[in-house]
Amino acid sequence: MKGIVIYDTSYGNTKTIAEAIAETVKESGIEVDLFDVKDLKKLSAKDYNFLVLGSPTRFGTMSFAIRGFLGKVESEEWMNKPFTAFDTENPENIEKEQGRAAEKIAANLRDKNMNQLLPVLKAVVFGAKGPLKEGEIERTKEYARKLAIKLKEQKV
């Protein structure tokens, strides 16, 4: 089983969350590639069993780079493959339910007939540039452990 974690980052916080997810899933014995969306040249669904996609929340939505990537994801290639989505955003947006990057990513992937394994992960960042809220890395690792269990249960 092999998956890919793809992220975009503005100030490094989303990258930190993506790295925590990839490292934790790897620790469970699942092979994972990690890419900044800007460095991803070509992606073939044949090479991967699952997708994890994350973005900072910018103006209430996903980054332009992630939106562009989603436009290139072919429904036929990724159909029925599992995914999960995450974002980083400030606590005020989460409380007001104004930040919706991860939810919009998940909706887009569901529209491509992919299977969402877990609810979206929303990692809290203070201010526009961070830092991440204390405890977010451990919370992310717990999320990734749950993801690994789900993947193994489904024998993806």
C-alpha positions in Angstrom: 0.0 0.0 0.0 1.3 3.4 -0.9 -0.2 6.9 -0.5 0.7 10.5 -1.2 0.4 13.6 1.0 0.2 16.8 -1.0 0.1 20.2 0.5 0.5 23.9 -0.1 2.0 26.2 2.4 2.4 29.9 2.9 4.5 30.2 6.1 5.4 26.6 6.8 2.5 25.6 9.1 0.7 23.5 6.6 4.0 21.8 5.6 4.6 21.0 9.3 1.1 19.3 9.5 1.7 17.4 6.3 5.0 16.1 7.5 3.5 15.0 10.8 0.8 13.1 8.9 3.3 11.5 6.4 5.7 10.5 9.2 3.0 9.0 11.4 1.4 7.0 8.6 4.9 5.7 7.6 5.5 4.6 11.2 2.5 2.3 10.9 4.2 0.5 8.0 2.5 2.2 5.1 4.6 3.8 2.3 3.9 7.5 1.8 5.3 10.1 -0.5 5.2 13.8 0.5 5.1 16.7 -1.9 4.6 20.4 -1.9 2.0 20.9 -4.7 4.3 23.4 -6.4 7.0 20.7 -6.7 4.6 18.0 -8.1 5.2 17.7 -11.8 3.1 14.7 -12.7 0.8 12.5 -10.6 -0.6 9.1 -11.7 -3.3 7.4 -9.6 -1.8 4.1 -10.7 1.2 4.8 -8.3 -1.0 5.5 -5.2 -3.7 3.8 -3.2 -4.8 6.9 -1.3 -4.5 10.7 -1.2 -4.1 13.2 1.6 -4.5 16.8 0.5 -4.0 20.0 2.6 -4.0 23.7 2.2 -3.8 26.8 4.3 -7.1 28.6 4.5 -6.8 31.9 2.6 -9.8 34.2 2.5 -12.1 31.4 3.5 -11.0 28.9 1.0 -8.1 26.7 -0.3 -5.0 28.1 -1.9 -4.9 28.8 -5.6 -2.2 26.1 -6.1 -4.4 23.4 -4.5 -7.5 24.6 -6.5 -5.4 24.2 -9.6 -4.2 20.8 -8.6 -7.8 19.6 -8.0 -8.7 20.7 -11.5 -6.1 18.2 -12.8 -7.3 15.2 -10.7 -9.0 12.9 -13.1 -12.2 11.3 -11.7 -11.8 8.1 -13.6 -8.3 7.5 -12.3 -9.0 8.2 -8.7 -12.5 6.9 -8.5 -13.2 4.9 -5.3 -9.8 5.6 -3.9 -9.7 6.8 -0.3 -8.7 10.3 0.8 -8.7 12.7 3.6 -8.2 16.5 3.7 -6.8 19.0 6.1 -6.2 22.7 6.5 -4.6 25.2 8.7 -6.5 28.3 9.9 -7.0 30.6 12.8 -9.3 29.8 15.7 -11.7 32.7 15.0 -12.5 31.3 11.6 -13.0 27.8 13.0 -15.4 29.1 15.7 -17.4 31.1 13.2 -17.2 28.3 10.6 -15.8 30.8 8.1 -12.6 28.9 7.1 -13.6 26.1 4.8 -10.5 25.0 2.9 -10.5 21.4 4.0 -14.2 21.1 3.6 -14.0 22.5 0.1 -11.2 20.1 -0.8 -13.2 17.1 0.6 -16.3 18.1 -1.3 -14.3 18.4 -4.5 -12.7 15.0 -4.1 -16.1 13.4 -3.2 -17.5 14.9 -6.4 -14.7 13.0 -8.2 -16.2 9.8 -6.6 -13.3 9.3 -4.1 -14.1 7.9 -0.6 -13.5 10.1 2.4 -12.0 8.0 5.2 -12.1 10.6 8.1 -13.6 13.9 8.8 -11.4 16.8 7.8 -8.5 17.9 10.1 -8.4 21.5 11.0 -5.1 22.6 12.5 -5.1 25.8 14.5 -2.7 28.6 13.6 -2.4 31.9 15.4 -2.5 34.9 13.1 -1.7 34.8 9.4 1.8 33.4 9.8 1.5 31.2 12.9 2.7 29.6 15.1 0.7 26.5 15.3 -1.4 26.2 18.5 0.4 24.1 21.2 -0.6 20.5 20.9 -1.6 20.6 17.2 1.3 18.3 16.1 0.3 15.6 18.6 -3.4 16.0 17.6 -2.3 15.7 14.0 -0.3 12.5 14.8 -3.4 11.0 16.5 -5.4 11.8 13.4 -2.8 10.1 11.2 -2.8 7.0 13.4 -6.6 6.8 12.9 -6.0 7.2 9.2 -3.5 4.4 9.1 -5.9 2.1 11.0 -8.7 2.9 8.6 -6.4 2.2 5.6 -5.4 -1.1 7.0 -9.0 -2.1 7.8 -10.0 -1.3 4.2 -6.9 -3.1 2.9 -6.5 -0.4 0.3 
